[in-house]
Amino acid sequence: MERDPKMNISLFRNARGGALIVVAGLALFLSAGCQQATVSNAMYSPTGSPRLVELGTAVCIPCALMAPGLKELKTEYAGQLEVEVIDTLLNPGAKTQYNAPLCATQIYIAASGKELFRHVGYSSKKEILANWKQMGVDLDVPAGQREPQRAVSPGRRNPGG
């Protein structure tokens, strides 16, 4: 039985179109959450250090891309910054606890427990450190010599500018 050459072209076009839809969907997924989230007036348990909470999942692409940088932050700034990564598939109650319905949500919390800033989407290690610095937390300075921490207005994407 011979194949119709027109059928092969039709299948190729459909496959190409399907791939285009997948790529467009992936781009939309990656960019949809990249925004400044509203800072809540939430208070969390005070700690001895400022805290970064990342809520995501292992299957979230921005979360997976951030994982190495978050691990480095946790190691390099131990004693100065607490980094907590919560997989919301394994701990679904965390979404409610932190009022974070979207994956790749980073919550910046002062040592006092006050939420300072919130971001949804991918953030590099460099961006995270810059955000802390803009909020008055210089992580290169020993914990006892830090300046007071200040909240960032909710409408800003980046705390510094």
N, C-alpha and C positions, 0 to 999 in steps of 0.2 A: 504494500500500500504506500503510495507516494504522498508526501505532504505538499500542501498548497503553499507556494512561496509567500503569497499574500498573508497567510495565517501566521507565518514566522515573523513578518514585519509587524503585524498587529500585536502579537505577543510581546515583541521587543518594546513597542511603544507603551503597552500597558505596564510592563516591568519598569521601564524608565519613569513613567508617570508615578508609579508606586514608590519608587526610590525618592523621587522629588517630594512626594507627600511626607515620607518618613523624615527626610532632611529638614523640610520646612517645619514639621511638628517638633523635631528636636530643637531647632533654633528657637521656636516659640516657647518651648518648655524651659530652656536655659535662660531666656531673657524675661519671661513673664514674672518671675519672682524677684528679679534684681531691682529692688526698690527700697526706699526708706520706709520702714514700718513705723506705725505710731508708737511713740514711747508711752508706756503705761505708767501710772503712778504707783506701780506695785512696789512693795517692800519685801525683800527676801531676808533670810537669816543673815545677820552680820557675820563677817569672816575677818580674819586678820589681813587679808589681801583683797585687791580687786579681783573680780571673777568674770570670765567669759564663758557663757553657756552656748554651745552649738547644738541646735536641735535638728536632726536630719535622719537619714536612713542610709543603709549600705548601698541601696539601689539608686539613690539620688545622685545624679552626675555632678552637680556643683559640690555636694557634700563630699563625694569621693575625691574630687580635685583638691578640696581644702584639707583633707585628712593629713597629708604629710606636713603641711605648714602648722596645723594645730598641734601635731605631735611635737614638732620642733619648739613651738612656743611653750608647751607644757614642760619640756626638758630644760630649755635654755633659761626660762624665767621662773623656775621652781623657787618657791619662797617669796616671790614678788607678785606672781599672777597665778590664780587658779584657773585651769582650763578644764571644763567639763564637757564632754561630747556625749550626747544622749541619742541613742537610736530609738526613734519614736515607733518603729515597728515592734521592737522588743519591749518598749516602755510607753504604750499609747497614752497613759495618764499624764505624761510630761507635757503633751500638747495643751491640755487643760490647765495644768499647774502653772505653766509659763504663758498661757494665752497666746500660743504660737501655732496656728493651724497649718502653716506652710513649712515645707522642708527648707533646709539651709537658712534657718533663722539664727542669727547671732544676737545674744543679749549681753550687753556690757553692764555689769553690776558693780557699784562702788563697794569698798570694804564695809561701809555702814549698812549695806543691804539695799540701798536705793538704786533703782534702775536708771541708768544714765543715757543709754542709747540702744537702738535696736535696728538691725539691718536684715533684710531678706534677700538671699541670693549669694553668689560667690563673692568672697573677699580673700585677697591674698594675705599672706603673713605681713607683708610690708604695709598694706592698707589697714590691717588690724592694729599694728603698732602705731601707725599715724593717727588712727582714731583715738587710741588711748592718750596719745600725746596731746591731741587737740582738747581732750577733756581734762587736761592737767595731770595726767598720770604718766610720769616719765619713768619707764621701766628700767632705765639704766641707773637710776638713783636708788640707794638702799631704802627699804620700806619705811623706816623711821624718819626719813628726810623728805618725803613726798609733799608736794603742794596739795591744797584742798582740791577735791574733785568737784566738777560742775556739770550739770546736766546740759544736754544739747536740745535745741528746739526741734519739735517733731517734724517740721516740714523740710528739713535739710537732709540731703543724701549723704553728705560727708560732713562730719562734725566740724571740720576746719574750713570749709569753704564752699 
